Amino acid sequence: ERFNKLVVRMTKSLAELQRALAGEVGMSNELDDVARSLFIGHIPNIWRRLAPDTLKSLGNWMVYFLRRFSQYMLWLLLDGSWKG
């Protein structure tokens, strides 16, 4: 469940950031933190709160995250349900 919350938060914050950068919505402090963190290669604080503790850089953490996401998707496809 925690991983699902992280995926939803990442998706929403990236979509909101894209809209803010396009000038469709204002840039909140939270979105500013996301943009700044991504720019300097750090995991944004709003993602870090939902993610397991790590010292990885953003790039290495994304590799880990995508592997874990793929693993969960494979379990869903093979088992029909997630048993986590």
N, C-alpha and C positions, 0 to 999 in steps of 0.2 A: 504494500500500500504506500509506503514511503517513497519508493521508486516511482510509482505512478504520479504521486504529488509533485515530485521533482520534474518529471516529463511535462506535466501540465504547466507548471510554473515557468519552465524554460520556454515552452512554446508560446505562452501568453506574453512573457516579457520580451521575447524577440519580435513577436508580431507588433506589440506596442511600440518598441523601439523603432521598428521600420516605419510605422505610421508617424512617429514623432520626427524622425529624420526627414520624412517627406513633407512635414509641415502640416499634417492633418490634425494632430493633437499637440498639446503642450508637453514639454519635457519636464517630468517630475524629478524629484531628487533620486528616487529609486531608479528611474530610467537613466538618469545621468550616471549613477553608480555602475549600472550594467554597461553602458557605453564606455566609460572610463576603464573599467576592469577588462573588458574585451580588448580595448585598444592596447593596453599594456601587458596583455597575456595572463591575466589573473582570473580566477573563477569569481563571478559576481557574488556579492554577499547574500543576495536573496536565493541564489542556487546553493551556496555553501551551507546555509541553514538546514536545507533538506537533504544534502548529500553526506555520505560518510566522511569523517575527518580524513584529510589528505594533505600532503605537502607537495603534491604534483603541480606542475605548471598547467595552464589552461589546455595547451595542446596535448600533453600526455594524459590529462584527466579526460579530455574528449575521446581519445582513443579507448581508454578504459570504459567510459560511459557507453560508447557505441558498441563495444564488444558485449557488455552486459545487456544492453537493449536487444541486440541480435540474439543473445542466448535466451532471453525471456520470450521473444517472438517465436523462436524455434520451439520452445517448450509448448507454447500455445498451439502452434500448428501441428505438432506431433501428438500431444496429449489431449488437445481439445479444451483443456483448462489449466490454469496455473496453480501450482500446489505450494505456494510460498507462504 
